[in-house]
Amino acid sequence: MSTLPVYRWRLAPEGLATFRQVRAMGLRPGGQPVAAQLERPRRRRGPLVAYLYRIDRAKPVRPMTAAKRAALDRANAARRICPECRRDVGYRIPLSLGM
């Protein structure tokens, strides 16, 4: 079992990015394994951990098709329906409230 390199907060080398940073670039990790780990120390608890991916191995995000968009719209519409009164409440009801 190999261990991942661990970098301190804001000290990761160029060419590595977190999942959110990769997505902000219009890319996706594309099935690649985690390349390294980023740790941010905290005072009272364990460190915050973020996994880093190689940018050069990232793939472009797949485009949204009309069928995917329609399915997503239907799923979001279903989450707006109140389970008790069956009315559209105008916002997505959190899963913790019964959905």
N, CA, C and O atoms as a MOPAC input file, in Angstrom:
PM7 MOZYME 1SCF
protein

 N      0.84200 1    -1.17300 1     0.00000 1
 C      0.00000 1     0.00000 1     0.00000 1
 C      0.89100 1     1.24200 1     0.00000 1
 O      1.74600 1     1.40000 1     0.87100 1
 N      0.68700 1     2.10300 1    -0.96500 1
 C      1.47600 1     3.33000 1    -1.02700 1
 C      0.72800 1     4.45200 1    -0.31000 1
 O     -0.50200 1     4.48800 1    -0.29900 1
 N      1.47300 1     5.34100 1     0.27400 1
 C      0.85400 1     6.46800 1     0.95800 1
 C      0.88400 1     7.68500 1     0.05100 1
 O      1.75200 1     7.81300 1    -0.81300 1
 N     -0.06200 1     8.56100 1     0.25600 1
 C     -0.14700 1     9.77400 1    -0.54500 1
 C      0.78000 1    10.84400 1     0.01400 1
 O      0.97500 1    10.91900 1     1.22700 1
 N      1.35700 1    11.67800 1    -0.85900 1
 C      2.09600 1    12.83000 1    -0.35000 1
 C      1.12200 1    13.78900 1     0.33900 1
 O     -0.00100 1    13.98200 1    -0.12700 1
 N      1.55400 1    14.38000 1     1.43400 1
 C      0.71500 1    15.30900 1     2.18800 1
 C      1.35800 1    16.68600 1     2.13300 1
 O      2.54100 1    16.84200 1     2.43900 1
 N      0.56400 1    17.69100 1     1.73800 1
 C      1.03600 1    19.07100 1     1.67000 1
 C      0.26900 1    19.91700 1     2.67000 1
 O     -0.89200 1    19.64300 1     2.97500 1
 N      0.93100 1    20.94600 1     3.17500 1
 C      0.28400 1    21.87600 1     4.08200 1
 C     -0.60600 1    22.82300 1     3.28500 1
 O     -0.46200 1    22.95100 1     2.06900 1
 N     -1.51300 1    23.47400 1     3.97500 1
 C     -2.46000 1    24.41500 1     3.37700 1
 C     -1.71500 1    25.47300 1     2.57500 1
 O     -0.76300 1    26.07400 1     3.07200 1
 N     -2.14500 1    25.70200 1     1.33600 1
 C     -1.59700 1    26.68800 1     0.40200 1
 C     -0.17600 1    26.37800 1    -0.08500 1
 O      0.46800 1    27.23900 1    -0.68500 1
 N      0.31500 1    25.17400 1     0.16200 1
 C      1.67200 1    24.83600 1    -0.26400 1
 C      1.70700 1    23.68200 1    -1.26200 1
 O      2.74500 1    23.04200 1    -1.42900 1
 N      0.60700 1    23.41700 1    -1.91300 1
 C      0.57000 1    22.34000 1    -2.90600 1
 C      1.32000 1    22.78700 1    -4.16300 1
 O      1.26900 1    23.96500 1    -4.51900 1
 N      2.00700 1    21.87800 1    -4.83200 1
 C      2.74500 1    22.25000 1    -6.04100 1
 C      1.80700 1    22.55500 1    -7.21000 1
 O      0.63400 1    22.18100 1    -7.20800 1
 N      2.35700 1    23.23500 1    -8.19200 1
 C      1.60500 1    23.52000 1    -9.41600 1
 C      1.24600 1    22.20000 1   -10.09900 1
 O      1.99100 1    21.22500 1   -10.00700 1
 N      0.12500 1    22.17800 1   -10.77200 1
 C     -0.28200 1    20.97300 1   -11.48400 1
 C     -1.21700 1    20.08400 1   -10.69600 1
 O     -1.72500 1    19.09900 1   -11.23100 1
 N     -1.46000 1    20.41200 1    -9.42000 1
 C     -2.41500 1    19.67600 1    -8.59600 1
 C     -3.54100 1    20.61600 1    -8.19500 1
 O     -3.31300 1    21.79800 1    -7.93800 1
 N     -4.76300 1    20.08100 1    -8.14400 1
 C     -5.91700 1    20.89900 1    -7.78800 1
 C     -6.95000 1    20.04300 1    -7.07300 1
 O     -7.00700 1    18.82900 1    -7.26500 1
 N     -7.76500 1    20.69000 1    -6.24700 1
 C     -8.85800 1    19.99000 1    -5.57800 1
 C     -9.96400 1    19.71100 1    -6.58800 1
 O     -9.93600 1    20.22200 1    -7.70700 1
 N    -10.93400 1    18.90200 1    -6.18900 1
 C    -12.04500 1    18.56600 1    -7.08300 1
 C    -12.77200 1    19.83300 1    -7.52800 1
 O    -13.07300 1    19.99700 1    -8.71000 1
 N    -13.05200 1    20.72300 1    -6.58500 1
 C    -13.76800 1    21.95500 1    -6.93900 1
 C    -12.95000 1    22.83400 1    -7.87900 1
 O    -13.51100 1    23.45500 1    -8.78100 1
 N    -11.65300 1    22.89400 1    -7.68600 1
 C    -10.80800 1    23.67600 1    -8.57800 1
 C    -10.78100 1    23.06800 1    -9.97500 1
 O    -10.80500 1    23.79100 1   -10.97100 1
 N    -10.73300 1    21.74700 1   -10.04800 1
 C    -10.75600 1    21.06200 1   -11.34700 1
 C    -12.07100 1    21.36000 1   -12.05400 1
 O    -12.07800 1    21.65400 1   -13.24900 1
 N    -13.19200 1    21.28700 1   -11.32300 1
 C    -14.49600 1    21.57600 1   -11.92600 1
 C    -14.60100 1    23.03100 1   -12.37300 1
 O    -15.20600 1    23.31600 1   -13.40700 1
 N    -14.02400 1    23.94800 1   -11.61500 1
 C    -14.05500 1    25.36300 1   -11.98700 1
 C    -13.28500 1    25.61900 1   -13.28300 1
 O    -13.55100 1    26.60200 1   -13.97500 1
 N    -12.34400 1    24.75300 1   -13.61300 1
 C    -11.59300 1    24.86100 1   -14.86500 1
 C    -12.34200 1    24.23900 1   -16.03700 1
 O    -11.85100 1    24.24900 1   -17.16500 1
 N    -13.53900 1    23.69300 1   -15.77000 1
 C    -14.29300 1    23.03700 1   -16.83200 1
 C    -13.82400 1    21.62000 1   -17.09500 1
 O    -14.02900 1    21.08100 1   -18.18300 1
 N    -13.19300 1    21.01500 1   -16.09300 1
 C    -12.66400 1    19.66100 1   -16.23300 1
 C    -13.27600 1    18.75800 1   -15.17500 1
 O    -14.01000 1    19.21200 1   -14.29700 1
 N    -12.96100 1    17.46300 1   -15.27300 1
 C    -13.36800 1    16.47800 1   -14.27300 1
 C    -12.17600 1    15.56100 1   -14.03800 1
 O    -11.34700 1    15.39300 1   -14.93200 1
 N    -12.07100 1    14.95900 1   -12.84000 1
 C    -10.92500 1    14.07800 1   -12.58700 1
 C    -10.83200 1    12.91700 1   -13.57700 1
 O     -9.72700 1    12.46400 1   -13.87800 1
 N    -11.93700 1    12.43600 1   -14.07900 1
 C    -11.90800 1    11.42400 1   -15.12800 1
 C    -11.45200 1    10.05200 1   -14.68100 1
 O    -10.83300 1     9.33000 1   -15.46200 1
 N    -11.73900 1     9.67300 1   -13.45100 1
 C    -11.40900 1     8.33800 1   -12.98500 1
 C     -9.98400 1     8.15900 1   -12.49400 1
 O     -9.60200 1     7.05500 1   -12.10700 1
 N     -9.20100 1     9.20900 1   -12.50200 1
 C     -7.82300 1     9.08500 1   -12.02600 1
 C     -7.79700 1     8.95100 1   -10.50300 1
 O     -8.69000 1     9.45700 1    -9.82400 1
 N     -6.79700 1     8.28400 1    -9.97000 1
 C     -6.71000 1     8.17200 1    -8.50700 1
 C     -6.27500 1     9.50100 1    -7.89200 1
 O     -5.75200 1    10.37700 1    -8.58200 1
 N     -6.49400 1     9.63400 1    -6.61000 1
 C     -6.05800 1    10.82100 1    -5.87600 1
 C     -4.53100 1    10.86500 1    -5.91500 1
 O     -3.87100 1     9.86200 1    -5.64300 1
 N     -3.97100 1    12.03200 1    -6.25400 1
 C     -2.52300 1    12.15500 1    -6.39900 1
 C     -1.83800 1    12.58700 1    -5.10600 1
 O     -0.69900 1    12.19800 1    -4.84700 1
 N     -2.52300 1    13.38600 1    -4.29700 1
 C     -1.92500 1    13.88300 1    -3.05500 1
 C     -3.03400 1    14.33400 1    -2.11900 1
 O     -4.22000 1    14.27300 1    -2.44400 1
 N     -2.61200 1    14.78200 1    -0.95700 1
 C     -3.56300 1    15.19400 1     0.06600 1
 C     -3.12000 1    16.54900 1     0.60800 1
 O     -1.92800 1    16.79400 1     0.79400 1
 N     -4.08700 1    17.42000 1     0.85700 1
 C     -3.81900 1    18.74100 1     1.39800 1
 C     -4.41200 1    18.80000 1     2.79400 1
 O     -5.56700 1    18.42000 1     2.98800 1
 N     -3.64300 1    19.27200 1     3.77300 1
 C     -4.14100 1    19.34600 1     5.14400 1
 C     -4.10600 1    20.77700 1     5.64300 1
 O     -3.12000 1    21.49500 1     5.47400 1
 N     -5.21300 1    21.17400 1     6.26300 1
 C     -5.30400 1    22.48500 1     6.89100 1
 C     -5.47400 1    22.26700 1     8.38400 1
 O     -6.48900 1    21.71500 1     8.80700 1
 N     -4.51600 1    22.68000 1     9.18700 1
 C     -4.62800 1    22.43300 1    10.62600 1
 C     -5.75200 1    23.24700 1    11.25800 1
 O     -6.07000 1    24.35400 1    10.82300 1
 N     -6.33800 1    22.66400 1    12.29600 1
 C     -7.36100 1    23.35100 1    13.08500 1
 C     -6.95500 1    23.28400 1    14.54900 1
 O     -6.16100 1    22.42700 1    14.93600 1
 N     -7.48900 1    24.17200 1    15.35400 1
 C     -7.06600 1    24.25500 1    16.75000 1
 C     -7.57000 1    23.10700 1    17.60600 1
 O     -6.78800 1    22.50700 1    18.34300 1
 N     -8.84300 1    22.78900 1    17.53000 1
 C     -9.42400 1    21.84700 1    18.48400 1
 C     -9.72000 1    20.46900 1    17.90900 1
 O     -9.93500 1    19.51800 1    18.66000 1
 N     -9.73400 1    20.35300 1    16.61200 1
 C    -10.06200 1    19.06300 1    15.99800 1
 C     -8.95000 1    18.64700 1    15.05400 1
 O     -7.93700 1    19.33300 1    14.91300 1
 N     -9.16000 1    17.51900 1    14.41900 1
 C     -8.18700 1    17.04800 1    13.44300 1
 C     -8.14400 1    17.97100 1    12.23500 1
 O     -9.04200 1    18.79300 1    12.05700 1
 N     -7.12500 1    17.85000 1    11.41100 1
 C     -6.99000 1    18.75200 1    10.26800 1
 C     -8.07000 1    18.50900 1     9.21000 1
 O     -8.57800 1    17.39800 1     9.05500 1
 N     -8.40200 1    19.58400 1     8.48800 1
 C     -9.27500 1    19.45300 1     7.32700 1
 C     -8.44200 1    18.84600 1     6.20600 1
 O     -7.28400 1    19.21300 1     6.01000 1
 N     -9.03700 1    17.92500 1     5.48300 1
 C     -8.30800 1    17.21600 1     4.43300 1
 C     -8.99800 1    17.45300 1     3.09700 1
 O    -10.22100 1    17.36600 1     2.99200 1
 N     -8.20900 1    17.74900 1     2.08900 1
 C     -8.70900 1    17.87000 1     0.72200 1
 C     -7.82700 1    17.00000 1    -0.16800 1
 O     -6.60600 1    16.98200 1    -0.01700 1
 N     -8.44600 1    16.28900 1    -1.08200 1
 C     -7.69400 1    15.43400 1    -1.99100 1
 C     -7.35200 1    16.20800 1    -3.25700 1
 O     -8.15800 1    16.99600 1    -3.75100 1
 N     -6.16900 1    15.98200 1    -3.76600 1
 C     -5.67500 1    16.69400 1    -4.93800 1
 C     -5.56700 1    15.75000 1    -6.13200 1
 O     -5.20100 1    14.58200 1    -5.99800 1
 N     -5.89900 1    16.29500 1    -7.30700 1
 C     -5.85600 1    15.54400 1    -8.56100 1
 C     -4.90100 1    16.23900 1    -9.52100 1
 O     -4.70100 1    17.45100 1    -9.44600 1
 N     -4.31700 1    15.46500 1   -10.41700 1
 C     -3.42400 1    16.02500 1   -11.42500 1
 C     -4.24800 1    16.70100 1   -12.51300 1
 O     -5.17800 1    16.10900 1   -13.06000 1
 N     -3.90200 1    17.93600 1   -12.81800 1
 C     -4.64100 1    18.69800 1   -13.82400 1
 C     -4.36700 1    18.15600 1   -15.22200 1
 O     -5.26500 1    18.15500 1   -16.06400 1
 N     -3.14900 1    17.69500 1   -15.48500 1
 C     -2.81500 1    17.21500 1   -16.82800 1
 C     -3.55200 1    15.92600 1   -17.19000 1
 O     -3.68200 1    15.60500 1   -18.37100 1
 N     -4.03200 1    15.18900 1   -16.20000 1
 C     -4.79700 1    13.96200 1   -16.45800 1
 C     -6.30700 1    14.19500 1   -16.45900 1
 O     -7.07400 1    13.28600 1   -16.77700 1
 N     -6.73600 1    15.40000 1   -16.10900 1
 C     -8.16700 1    15.69800 1   -16.05100 1
 C     -8.75400 1    15.72800 1   -17.45900 1
 O     -8.07400 1    16.06400 1   -18.42800 1
 N    -10.02300 1    15.37000 1   -17.54300 1
 C    -10.71700 1    15.32500 1   -18.82900 1
 C    -11.78100 1    16.41400 1   -18.87700 1
 O    -12.22100 1    16.88900 1   -17.83000 1
 N    -12.20000 1    16.81500 1   -20.07300 1
 C    -13.25400 1    17.82900 1   -20.16400 1
 C    -14.57000 1    17.31100 1   -19.58600 1
 O    -14.85200 1    16.11300 1   -19.62100 1
 N    -15.36200 1    18.23200 1   -19.05900 1
 C    -16.68000 1    17.88200 1   -18.53500 1
 C    -17.56700 1    17.48600 1   -19.70900 1
 O    -17.54400 1    18.11500 1   -20.76700 1
 N    -18.33900 1    16.44500 1   -19.50200 1
 C    -19.25600 1    16.02200 1   -20.56300 1
 C    -20.35100 1    17.07300 1   -20.73300 1
 O    -20.84900 1    17.60700 1   -19.74200 1
 N    -20.73200 1    17.37700 1   -21.97400 1
 C    -21.75300 1    18.40900 1   -22.18300 1
 C    -23.13000 1    17.93700 1   -21.71700 1
 O    -23.43300 1    16.74400 1   -21.73900 1
 N    -23.95300 1    18.89000 1   -21.29500 1
 C    -25.31400 1    18.60100 1   -20.85700 1
 C    -26.18700 1    18.38800 1   -22.09500 1
 O    -26.30500 1    19.27700 1   -22.93700 1
 N    -26.78800 1    17.21800 1   -22.19700 1
 C    -27.67700 1    16.93100 1   -23.31900 1
 C    -29.09500 1    17.35300 1   -22.95900 1
 O    -29.39500 1    17.62100 1   -21.79600 1
 N    -29.95500 1    17.40900 1   -23.95500 1
 C    -31.35200 1    17.78000 1   -23.71600 1
 C    -32.03900 1    16.75600 1   -22.81800 1
 O    -32.85400 1    17.12600 1   -21.97200 1
 N    -31.72100 1    15.47800 1   -22.99000 1
 C    -32.32800 1    14.43500 1   -22.16100 1
 C    -31.87100 1    14.55700 1   -20.70500 1
 O    -32.67600 1    14.39600 1   -19.78800 1
 N    -30.58600 1    14.84200 1   -20.49000 1
 C    -30.08900 1    15.02900 1   -19.12300 1
 C    -30.73500 1    16.24800 1   -18.47600 1
 O    -31.11600 1    16.20500 1   -17.30700 1
 N    -30.85900 1    17.33000 1   -19.23300 1
 C    -31.47500 1    18.55500 1   -18.71200 1
 C    -32.92500 1    18.29500 1   -18.32100 1
 O    -33.37300 1    18.74900 1   -17.26900 1
 N    -33.66700 1    17.56300 1   -19.16500 1
 C    -35.06800 1    17.26200 1   -18.86500 1
 C    -35.17800 1    16.38800 1   -17.61800 1
 O    -36.05300 1    16.61700 1   -16.78300 1
 N    -34.30600 1    15.39300 1   -17.48200 1
 C    -34.33100 1    14.52800 1   -16.30300 1
 C    -33.99900 1    15.31800 1   -15.04200 1
 O    -34.61700 1    15.10200 1   -13.99900 1
 N    -33.04300 1    16.21900 1   -15.12100 1
 C    -32.68300 1    17.05100 1   -13.97700 1
 C    -33.82500 1    17.98600 1   -13.59200 1
 O    -34.09400 1    18.18400 1   -12.40700 1
 N    -34.49400 1    18.55800 1   -14.58300 1
 C    -35.64800 1    19.42300 1   -14.31000 1
 C    -36.77000 1    18.65100 1   -13.62500 1
 O    -37.40300 1    19.16600 1   -12.70300 1
 N    -37.02000 1    17.41700 1   -14.07000 1
 C    -38.06600 1    16.59600 1   -13.43300 1
 C    -37.69700 1    16.24000 1   -11.99600 1
 O    -38.55000 1    16.26500 1   -11.10900 1
 N    -36.42400 1    15.90700 1   -11.76600 1
 C    -35.98100 1    15.55700 1   -10.41400 1
 C    -36.09500 1    16.75400 1    -9.47600 1
 O    -36.53300 1    16.60700 1    -8.33500 1
 N    -35.70600 1    17.93000 1    -9.94600 1
 C    -35.81900 1    19.12900 1    -9.11300 1
 C    -37.27400 1    19.49700 1    -8.86300 1
 O    -37.61700 1    19.95400 1    -7.77200 1
 N    -38.12400 1    19.30700 1    -9.85100 1
 C    -39.55400 1    19.58000 1    -9.65900 1
 C    -40.14200 1    18.64100 1    -8.61600 1
 O    -40.97100 1    19.05800 1    -7.80800 1
 N    -39.72600 1    17.38300 1    -8.62200 1
 C    -40.22600 1    16.42500 1    -7.63700 1
 C    -39.78600 1    16.81100 1    -6.22800 1
 O    -40.52200 1    16.56800 1    -5.27200 1
 N    -38.61900 1    17.39700 1    -6.08100 1
 C    -38.14300 1    17.80600 1    -4.75100 1
 C    -38.82400 1    19.06700 1    -4.25500 1
 O    -38.72000 1    19.39400 1    -3.07200 1
 N    -39.52200 1    19.79000 1    -5.13200 1
 C    -40.24200 1    20.99100 1    -4.70400 1
 C    -41.64900 1    20.68600 1    -4.20600 1
 O    -42.30300 1    21.55800 1    -3.63400 1
 N    -42.12500 1    19.45400 1    -4.41800 1
 C    -43.48300 1    19.07900 1    -4.01300 1
 C    -43.48200 1    18.70300 1    -2.53300 1
 O    -42.70700 1    17.84900 1    -2.10400 1
 N    -44.35600 1    19.34500 1    -1.75800 1
 C    -44.48300 1    19.04000 1    -0.33400 1
 C    -45.09700 1    17.65000 1    -0.18500 1
 O    -46.12700 1    17.37600 1    -0.80200 1
 N    -44.48900 1    16.75200 1     0.62500 1
 C    -45.02700 1    15.39600 1     0.75400 1
 C    -46.35900 1    15.34100 1     1.49900 1
 O    -47.09200 1    14.36100 1     1.36500 1
 N    -46.68800 1    16.36600 1     2.27800 1
 C    -47.93700 1    16.35500 1     3.04200 1
 C    -49.09800 1    16.95400 1     2.26100 1
 O    -50.16500 1    16.34600 1     2.17200 1
 N    -48.90100 1    18.13800 1     1.69600 1
 C    -50.02000 1    18.81300 1     1.02300 1
 C    -49.96900 1    18.68200 1    -0.49600 1
 O    -50.90400 1    19.09700 1    -1.18100 1
 N    -48.88800 1    18.11200 1    -1.03400 1
 C    -48.72800 1    17.86800 1    -2.47400 1
 C    -48.74800 1    19.15600 1    -3.29800 1
 O    -49.17600 1    19.14000 1    -4.45200 1
 N    -48.28700 1    20.27900 1    -2.71800 1
 C    -48.21200 1    21.54800 1    -3.44600 1
 C    -46.76400 1    21.86800 1    -3.77700 1
 O    -45.84800 1    21.46200 1    -3.06100 1
 N    -46.56600 1    22.60000 1    -4.86900 1
 C    -45.23800 1    23.07500 1    -5.23800 1
 C    -44.92200 1    24.26700 1    -4.33700 1
 O    -45.59900 1    25.29300 1    -4.40600 1
 N    -43.89100 1    24.13600 1    -3.49100 1
 C    -43.57800 1    25.18900 1    -2.52900 1
 C    -42.63200 1    26.24300 1    -3.10200 1
 O    -42.37900 1    27.24800 1    -2.43700 1
 N    -42.10800 1    26.05200 1    -4.29400 1
 C    -41.28900 1    27.05400 1    -4.95100 1
 C    -39.79900 1    26.96500 1    -4.66700 1
 O    -39.02500 1    27.75600 1    -5.20700 1
 N    -39.38100 1    26.02300 1    -3.83400 1
 C    -37.96500 1    25.81900 1    -3.55300 1
 C    -37.74100 1    24.33700 1    -3.30100 1
 O    -38.68800 1    23.59800 1    -3.02800 1
 N    -36.49300 1    23.90300 1    -3.39100 1
 C    -36.19100 1    22.48700 1    -3.14800 1
 C    -36.25000 1    22.20300 1    -1.66100 1
 O    -35.54600 1    22.83900 1    -0.87700 1
 N    -37.08600 1    21.25200 1    -1.26600 1
 C    -37.23000 1    20.87400 1     0.13300 1
 C    -36.01700 1    20.03500 1     0.52800 1
 O    -35.68800 1    19.07500 1    -0.16900 1
 N    -35.34000 1    20.37700 1     1.63800 1
 C    -34.17700 1    19.59100 1     2.06500 1
 C    -34.55200 1    18.14400 1     2.36100 1
 O    -35.66300 1    17.86300 1     2.81000 1
 N    -33.62800 1    17.23800 1     2.11100 1
 C    -33.87200 1    15.82200 1     2.36300 1
 C    -34.14900 1    15.55500 1     3.83900 1
 O    -34.86100 1    14.60800 1     4.17500 1
 N    -33.59400 1    16.38000 1     4.71900 1
 C    -33.80200 1    16.18200 1     6.15600 1
 C    -35.23800 1    16.46300 1     6.58200 1
 O    -35.63100 1    16.09900 1     7.69000 1
 N    -36.02300 1    17.10100 1     5.72700 1
 C    -37.40000 1    17.43500 1     6.07200 1
 C    -38.41200 1    16.49800 1     5.43500 1
 O    -39.57200 1    16.87100 1     5.25800 1
 N    -37.99900 1    15.31100 1     5.09400 1
 C    -38.97000 1    14.31900 1     4.67000 1
 C    -38.94500 1    13.89900 1     3.22900 1
 O    -39.80300 1    13.11700 1     2.81800 1
 N    -38.02700 1    14.36400 1     2.45300 1
 C    -37.99100 1    13.94900 1     1.04900 1
 C    -37.09000 1    12.75100 1     0.88700 1
 O    -36.92500 1    12.24900 1    -0.22500 1

